[in-house]
Amino acid sequence: MSLKELLPEVGSGVKPQSPQTDPVTTTDRMVHNPAAVSFHDTLAGTWEEEYKSEAFGQRLAVIAELAPRKLHGQRWMDAGSGTGTISRWLAAERGASVVAIDGSRNMIAHATCADRVEYRVGDIVSTGLPDESFDGIVCSSVLEYLLSPESALKEFRRLLKPGGLLLVSVPNGALSVRLPLKLIYWLTRPLGKRRRVAYLDHSKHSYSTTQLEGTLSRGGFAVERMVKYGRFVLPFGIPASRSGILIMALTRKA
């Protein structure tokens, strides 16, 4: 399936209404890494375009593979939603109603309106939302930026209904994957804004499949499936690793 097919008419260019800013969703009380939030603030203007690239498009393709085909009547949360690409896809293609939460005000400001999608600026570790209020949660490439990923998993479990689904992706921590990225990061760091993999300034957690399954199990989730995906390409089209640089897990609240 092509990226064009995966992204049918998401993003009309219409600005969302002002996000909710009640005390439980203001950035002043963020538990996660504020430097990482500031970093993503700088990326907000081009974030939507990233999903048209192969690297980001694969995220959506894997979610399309793992998520249930029909979510009509279900309420989902997109934890760390960015500009809401995945949120709008879940609503448009799977029929879910989605609450999209991100700590970056700029990301939410660049989001586009869509039916059945509600945007919030807030802390995914402490949402202030009612217990057992979601049928599913998707959290794509976010846990690695948090000071305590375990705290986020605790919150997700509280928010999910019994048997609710969690789709979560993290960096692949296998040495064969992480070492080349770290090497590129340190070699190009003197280049300043032109350096590669600058997100490693803030991405502090990575997991092997075994480590991820253990972390999720301790957090109260049963892993049903894992998929490795994504690649980082060096100049001249040389892949930095033969294995996927990300891991996505389909899990269920135990």
N, C-alpha and C positions, 0 to 999 in steps of 0.2 A: 504494500500500500504506500502511495506517495505521500510526501509531506503536505501537498496541496489537498489531497483527499482527507488527511487527518485534521486539517485546519479549515473546515468549510465555513466561511463567513464569520469567523470569530474576530471581533475587533472592528467595530463600525466607526471608530474615531470619535465617538461621543464620550465626553468626560463623565465619570460617575458623579453622583451627588456627593456632597461633603461627607467623608467617612465619619462614623460615630466616634466621638472623643470623650465618652464618659470616663470616670476615674479608673475603671478596670482596663481600659484600652488605650491609655496614653503612653507615649514612649518614655515619659519620666520615670516609670516604674519597671522598665525592662530588666529582666533577670539575665537575658542572654547578652552576648558580646556587643556592646554599643559601638565599638570600632567596626565590627562587621556590618552593622546596620548602616553606618556612615559610608562604608565602602560601597554597599549596594545602592545607597542613595545616588552615588555618582554614575551608576550603570542604568538607572531607570529609563533614561531617554531612549536607549537603544535595546532595552531588554526584550521588547516584543519582536524586534527583528531577529534576535538570536534564535528564536524558535523556527525560523525559516532555514536555518543552517542544519547541516547533517548532524553535528554534534548535539545540539539542543533538541533537534527533531526526534532523535532516538529516544529521548526521555518520554515524549508523548507516545511514541510507537510502543514502548514497553508497557506503559500504563494501559494503552488500548488492548494489549495482549492479555494483561493480568486482571483488569477490572471486569466485573460482571457486565454482561451485555445490556441488561435492562435495569435501570435504577429509578424508574418512574415511581414517584411517591416517597422516595428516600431522601433523607437530608444528610449531606456530606459537608465536611470541612476541608478546605485547602489550607494547610498549615505552612506558612511561609510562601504565600501565593505569588509574590512578585506582582506583576501587572495583571495577573489573572488568566493567563492563557489556558492553563489546565482547568481552572474553575469553569471557564466558559465552555470548554470542550466537554466536561462532565455534564453540564446543563444541556448543551445543544445536541450532543451525540448519544448520551446515555439517559437523559431525562431527569437527572437529579436536581434538587435544590441545593445550592452551595453557599456556605459562608466562607469567604476568602479573607484570611487574616495575614497581615504582614507587618513587621516592625518598622519598615521603611515608609515614611510618609510620601516620599517621592515616587516609590513604586505604586502605591495606591492612587496617587494623583495622576499617574500615567495610565491607569487602568481604564478600560472601556465598559460602558454599560451593557448588560445582557439580561435577558429574562431569566429569572430564578437564581440570580447571583447577587449576593449582598457583600459589599466590601467593608472591611474594618481595619483600622490601624490598631495593632495590639500585640500583646505578648503571648505567644503560643504556649509558653510554660505556665501562664497564669491568666487564662482567658476570662474568668468570671462568669462563664456560661453554665447553664444547669447540668447536673449529672445526667448521664445516659440520654443525651439530646441528639446524638448523631448515629446514623446507620453505618457510616464509613468515614475514614480520614485518609487523605493523601498528603504526604510530606516528602517532597522531592528535593533532595540535595540541600537540606537545611540543618540536620542534626550536627553536622561537622562544625558548624559555626557557633554552636551554643556552648556556654560554659559548662552546662550539665545536661547532656542528652538524656540521661536517666530521668531527670525532672520532667522533660517533655513527654517521655513515654508514660510516666505516671499520670500526667494530665490527660493524655490521649485515652488512656484506659478509663479514667473517670468519666470522660465525655462520651465514650462509646456505649451503645446499648449492648446487652448480653449477646455474644456472638458476632458483634460488629467487626468490620474489616478495617485493617490498617495497611495501606500501601506506602512503604517507606524506602527511600534510596539513600545510600551513603557512599563515600569513596571506598574503592577496593584497596584494602591495606596490605595486600600481598606484596612481598618485597620486590618481586619482579615487575610490579606495576608502580609502586610508590617510589622506589629508588630512582628510576629514570626521571620522574617528574620533579623530585627533590633536587636532583643534579641540575636539571635545566633551570629550575628556580634559582639556585645559588649561583650558577654560572652567568645568568643574565641579570641578576639583581643590580649590579652596578649601572645598568642601562636606565634605571629610574622608571619613568612612565612607559618606556618601550620594552620593559622586561616581560618575559613569558610567565604564564601561570601565576599572575600576581595575586590571585585569590588565596594562594597558600600563605599569604601574610595573615590570614584570618581563619582559614580552614585548619582546625587543630585535631580532628578525630578521623580515624579511618579504621576499617574493620576487614578481617578475613571473613569468609562465609561462616566459619566456625565461631568466631568472635561475635559476629552479628547475631547469629542464632542464639548464642548464650545470652547476649544482652537483651534481646527481645523476650526470651523465655523468662529471664529474671524480672522483666517488666510486666509479665502477665500476658504474653502473647504467644500463640502457637503458630509456628511458621509452616505454611502450606506449600510455598514455592519460592525459589530464588532464581534471579536471572542476572548474569553479568553482561554489561553492555557498554558501549561508548569507547572511543579511542582518542588518543592524543597524537597528532601527526607532526613530525619534525619537518624542517625544510626539505624540499625535494620529495615530499610525499612519503617519507620514511616513518612508519609507526613507532612510537616510543615503547610500545608494549604489544604483545600478541594477545593479551588477555584484556577483558573489559576493564575500564578504569572506574566504573561504578557498579554497584550491586543494588538491585531492587528486590525487596521481599514482600510477598503477599502473606499477610498474617491475619489471625483471627483472635479476638479477645477471648482468653481462656477462662 
